[in-house]
Each structure stands twice: as C-alpha cells, then as structure tokens.
Amino acid sequence: MTSRVGLFYGSSTCYTDIAAEKIRDELGAALVDVFDIAEHSLTLANRYHRLIFGIPTWDYGELQEDWEAAWPALNDIDWSGKSVAIYGLGDQLGYPDWFQDAMGYLWAHIAKSGGNMVGFWPSTGYDFRASQALTADGDLFVGLALDEENQFELSEERIALWCTQIRREFGLA
C-alpha cells in the first residue's frame, strides 16, 4: 500500500473536479493521486491508507450519475486501517431540504463498513433547512461542504482550512 493519498471524485458539471484539483494542490501534488470515477474503478482505493472522496448532491438529495454507477464497488473496498475524508458539493438555496445529502449517504456507508472517518466541518455559515450530512447534534457536516452556486467566494478559504485539518488528521502534518 502506498503512503500517498487517493482522491476519488465524480463530477458532471466540473465543480467537484475543480475542487479535487484545489485539494490536490493544497495538500501537494506530489502526495495526492486524483481519480475521476467515471474513468477509474473505485476499487483502486484498496491501494491507499488515506482517502478523500468528492461527491456532489443532485436534485432532491440524489447521487450524481458516476457515483450511482460506482456505488456497488464500495463493497469491494477493505476499509480497515483506512482514514477517509469526504467533501461534497451542493446548492443550499436551490435545494435547502437536501443540502449535501449524497455526502451523508457516502459517509454512512463507509463508516458502517469500518472506515476511520475524518474531516468533519462546522455547519455554521450555511443557509439550509435539512441535510443527511450532519452529525447527530447538527453542529458539524461529516465532511467539507462546498456550495459553488451560492458561496463560491468562500470555497478557496474553506478548502485551505480543511486541507490543514485533514493533513493533521491523516498524520501528514
């Protein structure tokens, strides 16, 4: 297994892709391998101890098409000994009752399967009604929540802060 970080994402509109590139650059391109799940199998995650997944929420809390197609492969990954961080993209004003739901679905699946989940993010500073991606107390998202539709101006700072956090949580600091 490699000491590098595997970053896997699905994207239809390029925003999750752009965020993946920013996260790679922030953590260091020499440390992060980036995979578009439309072109690479999720089972490549078995090669890594440290993983980042990027997942957008579509419409009314739905999975993006690449994630929907790749979802069964999550069961073919051995999650033991893996530290996993997730970032999600969503539209908090257009879909306030389903904000970041796909990130919550992915988190629940991996956590239940034995992954060590890191990268929780404060839920303050957002305007939504409900989300499947919140911790039980509602204080944190289960990963970095990005909204390129309504808060694009905050994304770079959020990514930088989150990368500092997960670098520490991954034991890379």
Sequence and secondary structure as in RCSB ss.txt:
>XXXX:A:sequence
MTSRVGLFYGSSTCYTDIAAEKIRDELGAALVDVFDIAEHSLTLANRYHRLIFGIPTWDYGELQEDWEAAWPALN
DIDWSGKSVAIYGLGDQLGYPDWFQDAMGYLWAHIAKSGGNMVGFWPSTGYDFRASQALTADGDLFVGLALDEEN
QFELSEERIALWCTQIRREFGLA
>XXXX:A:secstr
 EEEEEEEE  SSSHHHHHHHHHHHHH TTTEEEEETTTS GGGGGGEEEEEEEEEEETTTEE HHHHHHGGGGG
GS  TT EEEEEEE  TTTSTTSTTHHHHHHHHHHHHTT EEE  EE TT   S  TTB TTSSEESSEEE TTT
 HHHHHHHHHHHHHHHHHHTT  
